[in-house]
Amino acid sequence: MEQTKEISALLTLIDDPDEDVFGAVSEKIVEFGRTIIPNLENLWENTVSEEVQERIELLIHRLHFTDLKEDFRQWSLSGHHDLLVGAMLAAKFQYPDLTTARIVQDVEKLRRNIWLELNNYLTPLEQARIVTGILYGYYGLKGTEVAYTDVNEFLIHKTLEGKRGNQLSNGVLYLILCELLDIPIKAIGVPKQAVLAFFKPGYSTEMTEPVSKIDFFIDPSSGQVFSHKDIEHYFKRIQVPAVHVYFKPYSNKRVIQNLLEEMAKCFDNEKDYYKRAELLELAALLD
């Protein structure tokens, strides 16, 4: 953006020690939108004060976040909630300049490799084994438990780059591929675990007994298949009643909402509390 007198005046006030002045200046700068980011980056490069650099970084983050909120709002209102788009938006929270072309290409390669192995005569279990075989065998995806120590473990591009993710990010990738291939595998809300389920024809989010429409379950950290008996034993072990709500298929909006809520738990120190609040704000947009 052209450095007008107004912009120059606002930028010189970023280092004002009065928090009220800085607050007012911040609001004015944010009103310019992301086109002012190059001006802020140039100021950052020519500033020696770490405190002022932190203020500039926060302003740039606010500008990106304002755009991201609008992107999520539009995605939430769209007729089809494309899961890959939702996952890439979630990644842009931490990497606002993320280039999505490479992600789309990597996902398309995986989709094609799986599609070449599929045919109309496969059983549900055989379909799932092909997805698992390509994703965890041929591609080499590895899984970890959800630890909340590194937000990168939740992000689609980092999962693809490192061929490693936690239960949630691997699960999102698995779901994206199944959506592209019309395989009826959905996330469900089993407590303390990220679990996928292969649904029989005729399932819907309005089912009163969704468990009866599930063929089997999948652990997205490894692709391992679990039976109904395995899930029953799990509920007994954690001493929680296996009520129907835990087996309802998540919508794509709910999948991304859950991803954002879980990402927020990574920011548990005082310095990063604002990021936790922002992620929860994004998640609330998807209600």
C-alpha positions, 0 to 999 in steps of 0.5 A, spaced: 500 500 500 502 507 498 505 510 504 500 516 505 501 521 510 496 518 514 499 511 514 506 514 516 503 518 522 499 511 524 506 507 523 510 512 527 505 511 533 506 504 534 511 505 539 507 509 543 508 507 550 501 509 552 497 503 551 490 507 550 494 510 544 496 504 541 490 501 542 486 506 538 492 506 532 491 499 532 484 499 530 485 504 525 491 500 522 486 494 522 481 498 518 486 498 512 485 491 511 491 486 509 493 491 504 497 495 509 501 488 511 507 490 506 508 497 510 508 493 517 513 488 514 517 494 512 517 497 519 518 491 522 525 490 518 527 497 520 525 497 527 531 495 532 526 494 538 523 487 540 517 490 543 515 494 537 517 488 533 512 484 537 506 489 536 507 489 529 507 482 529 500 482 533 498 487 528 499 483 522 496 477 526 490 481 527 489 483 520 490 475 517 485 473 523 480 478 520 480 475 513 480 468 516 474 469 520 471 472 513 473 466 510 470 461 515 464 465 515 463 464 507 465 456 508 460 455 513 455 459 509 456 455 503 452 449 500 457 444 500 462 444 506 468 441 502 473 438 507 479 439 504 478 447 504 476 447 511 482 443 513 486 448 509 483 454 512 484 451 519 492 451 517 492 458 515 491 460 522 498 458 524 501 459 516 497 465 513 501 465 507 500 458 506 500 456 498 494 451 497 496 448 490 501 443 493 496 440 498 491 439 493 496 436 488 498 431 494 491 429 496 490 428 488 495 423 487 493 419 493 486 420 491 488 417 484 492 411 487 486 409 491 481 410 486 486 405 481 485 400 486 477 400 487 472 397 483 464 396 484 465 389 487 469 390 493 466 389 500 466 395 505 472 392 509 476 391 502 474 398 500 477 401 507 483 396 507 485 399 500 485 406 503 489 404 509 494 400 504 495 406 500 495 411 505 499 408 511 503 402 507 505 405 500 505 412 502 508 411 509 503 415 513 505 415 521 500 416 527 501 419 534 497 420 540 494 427 540 499 431 545 497 438 544 505 440 545 505 442 537 500 445 533 503 443 527 501 436 528 494 438 527 495 441 520 494 438 513 500 441 510 504 439 515 501 432 516 502 431 508 510 434 508 512 430 514 507 424 513 506 424 520 500 426 524 496 425 530 489 422 530 485 428 528 490 430 522 490 423 520 483 422 521 481 429 517 486 426 511 483 420 511 476 423 511 478 428 505 480 422 501 473 418 502 469 424 501 473 425 494 472 417 493 464 417 495 466 412 500 461 412 506 466 413 512 465 419 517 468 421 524 464 420 530 464 422 537 467 417 541 469 420 548 477 421 548 478 418 541 478 420 534 474 414 531 472 413 524 466 409 522 464 406 515 456 407 515 451 402 511 447 405 505 441 410 508 445 413 514 443 420 516 445 425 522 438 424 524 438 417 525 435 415 532 440 408 532 446 410 528 450 404 531 446 400 527 448 403 521 455 402 522 459 396 519 466 397 523 470 402 526 477 405 524 483 408 528 485 414 524 492 414 527 494 407 524 488 405 519 486 399 524 479 396 523 475 395 530 469 391 531 463 393 534 465 388 540 472 392 540 468 399 541 463 396 547 469 393 550 472 400 550 466 404 553 466 399 559 474 400 560 472 408 560 466 406 564 462 411 560 455 408 557 455 407 549 449 412 548 447 413 541 450 420 540 457 418 540 455 414 534 452 419 530 456 421 523 460 428 524 458 433 518 464 436 515 463 443 519 463 439 525 469 435 523 473 442 522 470 445 528 472 439 533 479 440 529 479 448 531 477 446 538 483 441 539 488 446 536 486 451 541 488 446 547 496 447 544 496 454 546 496 454 554 501 459 556 499 466 558 503 469 552 498 465 547 492 465 550 489 470 545 490 464 540 486 460 544 481 465 544 481 466 536 481 459 535 475 458 539 472 464 536 473 461 529 470 454 532 464 458 534 462 461 527 461 453 525 455 452 530 
